[in-house]
């Protein structure tokens, strides 16, 4: 599945900008003179900078309260879907302009008409449902309840205002940028972008390139759900070879299968299976069918391990205990040990997490190098993040071979943009790209090779 040529990418950018022209948020972006940009080091990526937070937005007396997860989604560019609404004004009707707040402590009573608790403003919008339809309906709630017109963060919502174009899937990280992964669908078929959209963070795209799959190889995505990395790996392989996707949760596996079918990727095989049991211990294993698999049966393995998720952004509420955070390290090591045994000599193993803790990242690398003498740490390409963090007894050279995306290292101003300010108007494309490489979720990547 080849990447788009330079000419195709330029055409795709133009069509995408035209198709999003009716998007209210994109119109605001255009006022800021912000354009969709190709990433200089990732040939299959386009960037749409996210502007915000916009702290000068007006706040209206009519307030809608949403749950914290809904509030997080709004900051990522989503509208407010009806099930996420917890409180609404007594006489709210269709067409009313309202301010939307997120209940970050989960204290608001469903159906309340007002809320004075701890809340965070996420933007303004227009009601598409009246209050009674949200709280008194006998039918299951669905559809958009509030269409966001002035969100705190300008992040275009990719809904139906999209063109048709040769494209694999659309990737959208937050809060610093949106990414469009422009791998062409097999056969060069023209497809509506909305049908091929998949939210993805910049580091998650980098992982696929660091793994560097080659057409014809056999690849294992060990903890694959929701499947964005799986489909990206298959795209990088031009849909030639075999990509095995595993996850132990059945409904998540169905999403992977649906995405693969939507993208017309035939090299992906998805199995509902516990990764800690993926290594065959007797004659039941085989190298061609599903799990468990024979030892040394994969050319490359991606272990995007279950983790505490402390790097996820935005996240307005986090209530896990230290005990819960530390509980992931043993599971990650079980999965890692299986991955090493499944990897062929000379094969590549990439370990990644979306967390920022030393215990789940650098300490795991130090443990792996001590436990498995056959592993060698490898430099990564591309290397857009920072180096590893000290504290796990790794050498400076080893830390340089690790890749850590840390939101704490990003300047606090983010992508704030005021077209009336001279300093803002003078920001260049390279400034936005540099910011996009840093203003990501928290993420960690380590690359190993198994020596014969």
C-alpha positions as CSV (number, residue, x, y, z in Angstrom):
1,X,0.0,0.0,0.0
2,X,2.2,2.9,-1.3
3,X,2.3,6.3,0.3
4,X,0.9,9.2,-1.7
5,X,3.2,11.0,-4.0
6,X,4.1,14.6,-3.4
7,X,1.5,15.7,-6.0
8,X,-1.2,13.5,-4.5
9,X,-0.5,14.9,-1.0
10,X,-0.8,18.5,-2.3
11,X,-4.0,17.6,-4.0
12,X,-5.3,15.8,-0.9
13,X,-4.4,18.8,1.3
14,X,-6.4,21.1,-1.0
15,X,-9.4,18.8,-1.1
16,X,-9.3,18.4,2.6
17,X,-9.2,22.1,3.2
18,X,-12.0,22.7,0.8
19,X,-14.1,19.9,2.3
20,X,-13.6,21.3,5.8
21,X,-14.6,24.7,4.6
22,X,-18.0,24.5,6.1
23,X,-16.6,23.5,9.5
24,X,-17.2,26.4,11.9
25,X,-14.0,25.6,13.8
26,X,-11.9,25.5,10.7
27,X,-13.2,28.9,9.7
28,X,-11.9,30.2,13.0
29,X,-8.6,28.5,12.3
30,X,-8.4,30.3,9.0
31,X,-8.8,33.6,10.7
32,X,-5.6,32.7,12.5
33,X,-3.9,32.0,9.1
34,X,-3.2,28.4,10.1
35,X,-2.9,25.9,7.3
36,X,-2.7,22.1,7.0
37,X,1.0,21.2,6.9
38,X,2.9,18.2,5.7
39,X,5.2,16.7,8.3
40,X,8.8,17.1,7.1
41,X,10.0,13.8,8.6
42,X,6.9,11.6,8.3
43,X,5.9,11.3,4.6
44,X,2.5,9.9,5.4
45,X,1.5,12.6,7.8
46,X,-0.3,16.0,7.6
47,X,-0.6,18.3,10.5
48,X,-3.5,20.6,11.5
49,X,-2.4,22.8,14.4
50,X,-4.9,23.0,17.3
51,X,-5.3,26.6,18.6
52,X,-5.9,27.2,22.3
53,X,-6.8,27.4,25.0
54,X,-8.8,30.6,24.1
55,X,-9.2,32.2,27.4
56,X,-11.2,35.3,26.2
57,X,-14.3,33.5,25.1
58,X,-17.6,34.8,26.4
59,X,-19.5,32.7,29.0
60,X,-23.3,32.6,28.9
61,X,-25.7,32.3,31.8
62,X,-27.2,29.1,30.3
63,X,-24.9,26.4,31.3
64,X,-24.7,22.7,30.3
65,X,-22.7,20.4,32.5
66,X,-21.1,17.3,30.9
67,X,-19.2,14.4,32.3
68,X,-15.4,14.5,32.5
69,X,-14.9,12.1,29.6
70,X,-17.2,14.1,27.4
71,X,-15.4,17.2,28.4
72,X,-12.1,15.6,27.4
73,X,-13.6,14.7,24.0
74,X,-14.8,18.3,23.5
75,X,-11.2,19.5,24.0
76,X,-10.2,17.1,21.3
77,X,-12.6,18.6,18.9
78,X,-15.8,16.6,19.4
79,X,-19.3,17.9,19.7
80,X,-21.3,17.1,22.9
81,X,-23.3,13.9,22.4
82,X,-26.5,13.6,24.3
83,X,-25.4,10.7,26.6
84,X,-22.6,12.9,28.0
85,X,-24.9,15.7,29.2
86,X,-25.5,15.6,33.0
87,X,-27.2,19.0,33.6
88,X,-29.0,21.5,31.4
89,X,-31.0,24.7,32.0
90,X,-34.7,24.3,32.9
91,X,-36.1,25.8,29.7
92,X,-33.3,24.8,27.3
93,X,-34.7,24.4,23.7
94,X,-33.3,23.6,20.3
95,X,-31.2,26.6,19.0
96,X,-30.3,28.0,22.4
97,X,-26.7,29.2,22.8
98,X,-25.1,27.7,25.9
99,X,-21.8,27.5,27.7
100,X,-20.5,23.9,28.3
101,X,-18.7,23.0,31.5
102,X,-17.1,19.7,32.5
103,X,-17.9,18.3,36.0
104,X,-14.4,17.2,36.9
105,X,-15.3,15.7,40.3
106,X,-18.3,13.8,39.1
107,X,-20.5,15.4,41.7
108,X,-23.3,16.8,39.5
109,X,-26.7,15.1,39.8
110,X,-28.1,13.9,36.5
111,X,-31.0,16.0,35.5
112,X,-30.0,19.0,37.6
113,X,-30.9,22.4,36.3
114,X,-27.8,24.1,37.6
115,X,-24.5,23.1,39.2
116,X,-22.2,25.2,41.5
117,X,-19.5,22.5,42.0
118,X,-16.0,22.2,40.6
119,X,-16.3,22.6,36.8
120,X,-14.1,23.6,33.9
121,X,-15.3,25.7,30.9
122,X,-14.7,23.9,27.6
123,X,-16.5,26.2,25.2
124,X,-19.8,27.4,23.8
125,X,-22.3,25.7,21.5
126,X,-25.9,25.5,20.2
127,X,-28.4,23.1,21.6
128,X,-29.7,20.5,19.1
129,X,-32.0,18.9,21.7
130,X,-34.4,20.3,24.2
131,X,-34.0,19.4,27.9
132,X,-37.0,17.1,28.0
133,X,-35.6,15.0,25.1
134,X,-32.4,14.5,27.0
135,X,-33.7,13.6,30.5
136,X,-37.3,12.4,30.0
137,X,-37.1,10.4,26.8
138,X,-38.0,6.7,26.9
139,X,-35.8,6.1,23.9
140,X,-32.0,5.4,24.2
141,X,-30.1,8.7,24.0
142,X,-28.1,9.2,20.9
143,X,-26.9,11.9,18.5
144,X,-25.4,15.4,19.1
145,X,-26.9,17.3,22.0
146,X,-24.8,20.4,21.8
147,X,-23.0,21.4,18.6
148,X,-19.8,23.2,19.6
149,X,-19.3,26.4,17.8
150,X,-16.7,28.2,20.0
151,X,-14.7,25.6,21.8
152,X,-11.9,26.6,24.1
153,X,-9.5,24.6,21.8
154,X,-9.9,25.0,18.1
155,X,-9.7,21.5,16.8
156,X,-11.7,20.8,13.6
157,X,-14.3,18.1,14.0
158,X,-13.9,15.6,11.2
159,X,-17.6,14.7,10.6
160,X,-19.5,14.8,7.3
161,X,-17.8,17.9,5.9
162,X,-15.0,15.9,4.2
163,X,-14.1,15.3,0.6
164,X,-13.4,12.1,-1.2
165,X,-9.7,11.4,-1.8
166,X,-7.2,8.6,-2.1
167,X,-6.4,8.0,1.5
168,X,-5.7,5.3,4.1
169,X,-6.8,6.7,7.4
170,X,-7.0,10.1,9.1
171,X,-5.2,10.4,12.4
172,X,-6.0,13.1,15.0
173,X,-3.7,13.7,18.1
174,X,-4.3,16.2,20.8
175,X,-3.9,18.8,22.1
176,X,-1.1,20.2,20.0
177,X,-2.0,19.0,16.5
178,X,-4.1,16.8,14.3
179,X,-2.4,14.3,12.0
180,X,-3.7,12.9,8.8
181,X,-2.0,9.6,7.9
182,X,-2.2,9.8,4.1
183,X,-1.3,6.2,3.2
184,X,-3.2,5.4,0.0
185,X,-5.8,2.7,-0.1
186,X,-4.9,-0.4,-2.2
187,X,-5.6,0.1,-5.9
188,X,-5.8,3.8,-5.6
189,X,-9.6,3.8,-5.0
190,X,-11.2,7.1,-4.2
191,X,-12.9,6.9,-0.8
192,X,-14.7,9.4,1.4
193,X,-12.3,10.4,4.1
194,X,-14.9,10.3,6.9
195,X,-15.3,6.6,6.3
196,X,-11.6,6.1,6.7
197,X,-11.0,8.3,9.8
198,X,-9.1,7.1,12.8
199,X,-8.0,9.2,15.8
200,X,-4.3,8.8,16.4
201,X,-1.6,10.6,18.4
202,X,1.7,11.7,16.8
203,X,3.9,9.4,19.0
204,X,1.6,6.5,17.9
205,X,2.4,7.2,14.3
206,X,6.1,7.5,15.1
207,X,6.0,4.0,16.7
208,X,5.0,2.4,13.3
209,X,8.0,4.1,11.6
210,X,10.4,3.1,14.4
211,X,9.2,-0.5,14.0
212,X,10.0,-0.1,10.3
213,X,8.1,-3.1,8.9
214,X,9.1,-4.4,5.5
215,X,6.7,-5.8,2.9
216,X,6.5,-9.6,3.1
217,X,7.4,-9.8,6.8
218,X,5.3,-11.4,9.6
219,X,4.5,-8.8,12.3
220,X,2.8,-9.2,15.7
221,X,0.9,-6.3,17.3
222,X,0.7,-7.9,20.7
223,X,-1.8,-5.6,22.4
224,X,-3.5,-4.2,19.3
225,X,-6.8,-2.5,20.3
226,X,-8.1,-0.2,19.1
227,X,-6.1,-0.9,16.0
228,X,-4.7,2.4,14.8
229,X,-1.1,1.1,15.0
230,X,-2.1,-2.2,13.4
231,X,-3.5,-0.5,10.3
232,X,-0.6,1.9,10.1
233,X,1.9,-1.0,10.2
234,X,-0.1,-2.8,7.4
235,X,-0.1,0.4,5.4
236,X,3.7,0.8,5.8
237,X,4.0,-2.8,4.5
238,X,2.0,-2.0,1.4
239,X,-0.5,-4.6,2.6
240,X,2.1,-7.3,1.7
241,X,3.0,-9.9,4.3
242,X,1.1,-10.7,7.5
243,X,0.1,-8.5,10.5
244,X,-1.2,-10.5,13.5
245,X,-3.3,-8.3,15.9
246,X,-4.1,-9.7,19.3
247,X,-6.2,-8.3,22.2
248,X,-8.0,-10.1,25.0
249,X,-11.1,-8.0,24.8
250,X,-13.5,-9.3,22.1
251,X,-15.4,-6.1,21.3
252,X,-12.1,-4.2,20.8
253,X,-11.0,-6.9,18.4
254,X,-14.2,-6.4,16.3
255,X,-13.2,-2.7,15.9
256,X,-9.8,-3.7,14.5
257,X,-11.5,-6.1,12.0
258,X,-13.9,-3.3,11.0
259,X,-11.1,-0.8,10.5
260,X,-9.1,-3.4,8.4
261,X,-12.1,-4.1,6.2
262,X,-12.8,-0.4,5.8
263,X,-9.3,0.3,4.7
264,X,-9.3,-2.8,2.5
265,X,-6.2,-4.2,4.3
266,X,-6.1,-7.9,3.7
267,X,-2.8,-8.7,5.5
268,X,-4.3,-8.2,9.0
269,X,-5.5,-11.1,11.0
270,X,-7.1,-10.3,14.4
271,X,-7.4,-12.8,17.3
272,X,-9.0,-12.4,20.7
273,X,-6.3,-13.8,22.9
274,X,-4.4,-13.1,26.1
275,X,-0.9,-12.0,25.1
276,X,0.7,-13.5,28.2
277,X,-0.4,-16.9,26.8
278,X,0.6,-16.4,23.2
279,X,3.7,-18.6,23.3
280,X,3.1,-22.3,22.6
281,X,4.6,-24.6,25.1
282,X,4.0,-27.9,23.3
283,X,3.0,-29.3,19.9
284,X,-0.2,-27.2,19.8
285,X,1.8,-24.2,18.6
286,X,2.3,-23.4,15.0
287,X,3.8,-20.7,12.9
288,X,1.0,-20.2,10.4
289,X,-2.3,-20.2,12.2
290,X,-3.7,-18.3,15.2
291,X,-2.3,-18.2,18.7
292,X,-0.6,-19.7,20.6
293,X,2.4,-19.3,18.3
294,X,5.6,-21.3,18.0
295,X,8.8,-19.7,19.3
296,X,10.8,-17.4,17.0
297,X,8.0,-17.1,14.5
298,X,7.8,-13.3,14.0
299,X,10.1,-10.9,12.2
300,X,9.0,-7.8,14.2
301,X,6.9,-7.4,17.3
302,X,5.2,-4.3,18.6
303,X,4.4,-4.4,22.3
304,X,2.3,-1.3,23.0
305,X,1.8,-2.5,26.6
306,X,-1.2,-1.9,28.9
307,X,-0.1,0.9,31.2
308,X,-1.3,3.5,33.7
309,X,-2.1,6.0,30.9
310,X,-0.7,8.9,32.8
311,X,0.4,10.5,29.5
312,X,-3.0,10.8,28.0
313,X,-4.2,14.3,27.2
314,X,-6.4,16.0,27.9
315,X,-7.3,14.5,31.2
316,X,-9.2,16.6,33.6
317,X,-9.7,14.0,36.3
318,X,-7.4,11.2,37.5
319,X,-8.2,9.2,40.7
320,X,-5.9,6.2,40.5
321,X,-3.9,5.3,43.6
322,X,-0.1,4.7,43.6
323,X,-0.8,1.0,44.1
324,X,-3.0,0.9,40.9
325,X,-0.3,2.8,38.9
326,X,2.4,0.4,40.0
327,X,0.3,-2.7,39.3
328,X,1.1,-2.6,35.6
329,X,4.8,-3.3,35.8
330,X,4.5,-7.1,36.4
331,X,2.0,-7.5,33.6
332,X,4.2,-5.6,31.2
333,X,7.1,-7.9,32.1
334,X,5.1,-11.0,31.4
335,X,4.1,-9.7,28.0
336,X,7.7,-8.7,27.3
337,X,9.1,-12.1,28.1
338,X,6.6,-13.8,25.8
339,X,7.5,-11.3,23.0
340,X,11.2,-12.0,23.3
341,X,10.6,-15.7,22.8
342,X,8.3,-15.2,19.9
343,X,10.8,-13.0,18.1
344,X,13.1,-14.5,15.5
345,X,16.9,-14.0,15.9
346,X,17.7,-10.7,14.2
347,X,14.2,-9.5,14.7
348,X,13.0,-6.2,16.1
349,X,11.0,-5.6,19.2
350,X,9.5,-2.2,19.9
351,X,8.1,-1.5,23.4
352,X,5.9,1.5,24.0
353,X,3.5,3.0,26.5
354,X,1.3,6.1,26.8
355,X,2.5,6.8,30.3
356,X,5.4,8.8,31.9
357,X,6.4,6.8,34.9
358,X,9.9,5.6,35.3
359,X,8.7,2.2,36.5
360,X,6.8,1.4,33.3
361,X,9.4,2.8,30.9
362,X,13.1,3.2,31.7
363,X,13.1,0.7,34.5
364,X,11.5,-1.9,32.1
365,X,14.3,-1.3,29.6
366,X,17.0,-1.8,32.3
367,X,15.2,-5.0,33.4
368,X,14.9,-6.3,29.9
369,X,18.6,-5.7,29.1
370,X,19.6,-7.5,32.3
371,X,17.1,-10.4,31.9
372,X,17.6,-11.1,28.2
373,X,21.3,-11.0,27.1
374,X,20.1,-11.6,23.6
375,X,18.6,-8.1,23.4
376,X,20.4,-5.0,22.2
377,X,19.0,-1.5,22.5
378,X,18.8,0.3,19.1
379,X,18.7,3.9,17.9
380,X,15.3,5.1,16.6
381,X,14.3,6.7,13.4
382,X,12.6,9.1,13.3
383,X,13.5,10.5,16.7
384,X,11.1,13.4,17.4
385,X,10.8,13.1,21.2
386,X,13.4,13.6,23.9
387,X,15.8,11.1,25.3
388,X,15.1,8.7,28.2
389,X,14.8,9.9,31.8
390,X,17.6,9.3,34.4
391,X,17.0,7.1,37.4
392,X,16.9,3.5,36.1
393,X,20.7,2.8,36.0
394,X,20.9,3.2,32.2
395,X,23.9,4.8,30.6
396,X,23.8,8.2,28.9
397,X,24.2,6.5,25.5
398,X,21.3,4.1,26.3
399,X,19.1,7.0,27.3
400,X,19.8,8.7,24.0
401,X,18.5,5.6,22.2
402,X,15.2,5.9,24.0
403,X,12.4,8.2,22.9
404,X,10.2,10.0,25.5
405,X,7.4,12.4,24.6
406,X,6.8,14.5,27.8
407,X,4.1,17.2,27.9
408,X,5.9,18.7,30.9
409,X,8.7,19.9,28.6
410,X,6.3,21.9,26.4
411,X,6.1,25.7,26.9
412,X,2.9,26.6,28.8
413,X,1.6,28.9,26.0
414,X,1.0,26.0,23.7
415,X,-0.7,27.0,20.4
416,X,-2.3,30.1,21.7
417,X,-2.8,32.4,18.7
418,X,-4.2,35.9,18.5
419,X,-4.1,37.3,15.0
420,X,-4.1,40.8,16.4
421,X,-0.8,40.2,18.2
422,X,2.3,40.8,16.1
423,X,4.2,38.0,17.8
424,X,1.6,35.5,16.9
425,X,1.4,36.5,13.3
426,X,5.1,36.1,12.9
427,X,5.1,32.4,13.8
428,X,6.4,30.3,10.9
429,X,5.4,26.9,9.7
430,X,8.6,25.5,11.2
431,X,7.5,26.9,14.6
432,X,4.2,25.1,14.4
433,X,5.9,21.8,13.3
434,X,8.4,22.1,16.1
435,X,5.6,22.7,18.5
436,X,3.6,19.8,17.1
437,X,6.5,17.4,17.7
438,X,6.6,18.4,21.4
439,X,3.0,19.2,22.3
440,X,1.7,15.6,22.3
441,X,0.5,13.1,24.8
442,X,3.0,11.5,27.1
443,X,4.6,8.5,25.4
444,X,7.6,6.2,25.6
445,X,9.3,4.1,22.9
446,X,12.2,1.6,23.2
447,X,13.6,-0.4,20.2
448,X,15.5,-3.7,20.6
449,X,17.1,-6.2,18.3
450,X,17.4,-9.9,19.2
451,X,20.9,-11.0,18.3
452,X,21.4,-14.5,17.0
